């Protein structure tokens, strides 16, 4: 399930890499990843470490980013993937996705 993640629910953000049109950060998601337990009850794993991928210029690069996002979602659905996408957020100070 992909959800909107309020940026203020991410903590301890550290830059770990940079690519052509984006940067990658690690962060602690305070609310955490959604899980299904043994009885199919939804729970959360609070204080989960996650990766954040940000756009250098989100207005200019949004179409490319969303194409990549869509491709990842399709691959997850068809073949499964080790790359889990939990949600989207927006840095309210920089207005980047």
Contact map, one row per residue, 1 for C-alpha under 8 A:
1110000000000000000000000000000000000000000000000000000000000000000000000000000000000110000000000
1111000000000000000000000000000000000000000000000000000000000000000000000000000000001111000000000
1111100000000000000000000000000000000000000000000000000000000000000000000000000000000111000000000
0111110000000000000000000000000000000000000000000000000000000000000000000000000000000011100000000
0011111010000000000000000000000000000000000000000000000000000000000000000000000000000011100000000
0001111111000000000000000000000000000000000000000000000000000000000000000000000000000000110000000
0000111111000000000000000000000000000000000000000000000000000000000000000000000000000000111100000
0000011111100000000000000000000000000000000000000000000000000000000000000000000000000000000000000
0000111111100000000000000000111000000000000000000000000000000000000000000000000000000000000000000
0000011111111000000000000011110000000000000000000000000000000000000000000000000000000000000000000
0000000111111000000000000011110000000000000000000000000000000000000000000000000000000000000000000
0000000001111100000000000111000000000000000000000000000000000000000000000000000000000000000000000
0000000001111110000000001111000000000000000000000000000000000000000000000000000000000000000000000
0000000000011111000000001110000000000000000000000000000000000000000000000000000000000000000000000
0000000000001111100000111100000000000000000000000000000000000000000000000000000000000000000000000
0000000000000111110000111100000000000000000000000000000000000000000000000000000000000000000000000
0000000000000011111000111000000000000000000000000000000000000000000000000000000000000000000000000
0000000000000001111101110000000000000000000000000000000000000000000000000000000000000000000000000
0000000000000000111111100000000000000000000000000000000000000000000000000000000000000000000000000
0000000000000000011111000000000000000000000000000000000000000000000000000000000000000000000000000
0000000000000000001111100000000000000000000000000000001110001000000000000000000000000000000000000
0000000000000000011111110000000000000000000000000000111100000000000000000000000000000000000000000
0000000000000011111011111000000000000000000000000000111100000000000000000000000000000000000000000
0000000000000011110001111100000000000000000000000011110000000000000000000000000000000000000000000
0000000000001111100000111110000000000000000000000011100000000000000000000000000000000000000000000
0000000000011111000000011111000000000000000000001111000000000000000000000000000000000000000000000
0000000001111100000000001111100000000000000000001111000000000000000000000000000000000000000000000
0000000001111000000000000111110000000000000000111100000000000000000000000000000000000000000000000
0000000011100000000000000011111110000000000001111100000000000000000000000000000000000000000000000
0000000011100000000000000001111100000000000001110000000000000000000000000000000000000000000000000
0000000010000000000000000000111110000000000111110000000000000000000000000000000000000000000000000
0000000000000000000000000000111111000000000111110000000000000000000000000000000000000000000000000
0000000000000000000000000000101111100000000111010000000000000000000000000000000000000100000000000
0000000000000000000000000000000111110000011110000000000000000000000000000000000000000000000000000
0000000000000000000000000000000011111000011110000000000000000000000000000000000000000000000000000
0000000000000000000000000000000001111111111000000000000000000000000000000000000000000000000000000
0000000000000000000000000000000000111111111000000000000000000000000000000000000000000000000000000
0000000000000000000000000000000000011111100000000000000000000000000000000000000000000000000000000
0000000000000000000000000000000000011111100000000000000000000000000000000000000000000000000000000
0000000000000000000000000000000000011111110000000000000000000000000000000000000000000000000000000
0000000000000000000000000000000000011111111000000000000000000000000000000000000000000000000000000
0000000000000000000000000000000001111001111100000000000000000000000000000000000000000000000000000
0000000000000000000000000000000001111000111110000000000000000000000000000000000000000000000000000
0000000000000000000000000000001111100000011111000000000000000000000000000000000000000000000000000
0000000000000000000000000000001111100000001111110000000000000000000000000000000000000000000000000
0000000000000000000000000000111110000000000111110000000000000000000000000000000000000000000000000
0000000000000000000000000001111100000000000011111000000000000000000000000000000000000000000000000
0000000000000000000000000001111110000000000011111100000000000000000000000000000000000000000000000
0000000000000000000000000111100000000000000000111110000000000000000000000000000000000000000000000
0000000000000000000000000111100000000000000000011111000000000000000000000000000000000000000000000
0000000000000000000000011110000000000000000000001111100000000000000000000000000000000000000000000
0000000000000000000000011110000000000000000000000111110000000000000000000000000000000000000000000
0000000000000000000001111000000000000000000000000011111000000000000000000000000000000000000000000
0000000000000000000001110000000000000000000000000001111100000000000000000000000000000000000000011
0000000000000000000011100000000000000000000000000000111111001100100000000000000000000000000000011
0000000000000000000011100000000000000000000000000000011111001000000000000000000000000000000000010
0000000000000000000010000000000000000000000000000000001111111000000000000000000000000000000000010
0000000000000000000000000000000000000000000000000000001111111100000000000000000000000000000000011
0000000000000000000000000000000000000000000000000000000011111100000000000000000000000000000000000
0000000000000000000000000000000000000000000000000000000011111110000000000000000000000000000000000
0000000000000000000010000000000000000000000000000000001111111111100000000000000000000000000000000
0000000000000000000000000000000000000000000000000000001001111111110000000000000000000000000000000
0000000000000000000000000000000000000000000000000000000000011111111000000000000000000000000000000
0000000000000000000000000000000000000000000000000000000000001111111100000000000000000000000000000
0000000000000000000000000000000000000000000000000000001000001111111110000000000000000000000000000
0000000000000000000000000000000000000000000000000000000000000111111111000000000000000000000000000
0000000000000000000000000000000000000000000000000000000000000011111111100000000000000000000000000
0000000000000000000000000000000000000000000000000000000000000001111111110000000000000000000000000
0000000000000000000000000000000000000000000000000000000000000000111111111000000000000000000000000
0000000000000000000000000000000000000000000000000000000000000000011111111100000000000000000000000
0000000000000000000000000000000000000000000000000000000000000000001111111110000000000000000000000
0000000000000000000000000000000000000000000000000000000000000000000111111111000000000000000000000
0000000000000000000000000000000000000000000000000000000000000000000011111111100000001000000000000
0000000000000000000000000000000000000000000000000000000000000000000001111111110000000000000000000
0000000000000000000000000000000000000000000000000000000000000000000000111111111110000000000000000
0000000000000000000000000000000000000000000000000000000000000000000000011111111110110000000000000
0000000000000000000000000000000000000000000000000000000000000000000000001111111100000000000000000
0000000000000000000000000000000000000000000000000000000000000000000000000111111100000000000000000
0000000000000000000000000000000000000000000000000000000000000000000000000011111110000000000000000
0000000000000000000000000000000000000000000000000000000000000000000000000011111111000000000000000
0000000000000000000000000000000000000000000000000000000000000000000000000011001111110000000000000
0000000000000000000000000000000000000000000000000000000000000000000000000000000111110000000000000
0000000000000000000000000000000000000000000000000000000000000000000000000001000011111000000000000
0000000000000000000000000000000000000000000000000000000000000000000000000001000011111100000000000
0100000000000000000000000000000000000000000000000000000000000000000000001000000000111110000000000
1110000000000000000000000000000010000000000000000000000000000000000000000000000000011111000000000
1111100000000000000000000000000000000000000000000000000000000000000000000000000000001111100000000
0111100000000000000000000000000000000000000000000000000000000000000000000000000000000111110000001
0001111000000000000000000000000000000000000000000000000000000000000000000000000000000011111000001
0000011000000000000000000000000000000000000000000000000000000000000000000000000000000001111100111
0000001000000000000000000000000000000000000000000000000000000000000000000000000000000000111111111
0000001000000000000000000000000000000000000000000000000000000000000000000000000000000000011111110
0000000000000000000000000000000000000000000000000000000000000000000000000000000000000000001111100
0000000000000000000000000000000000000000000000000000000000000000000000000000000000000000001111110
0000000000000000000000000000000000000000000000000000000000000000000000000000000000000000011111111
0000000000000000000000000000000000000000000000000000011111000000000000000000000000000000011101111
0000000000000000000000000000000000000000000000000000011001000000000000000000000000000001111000111
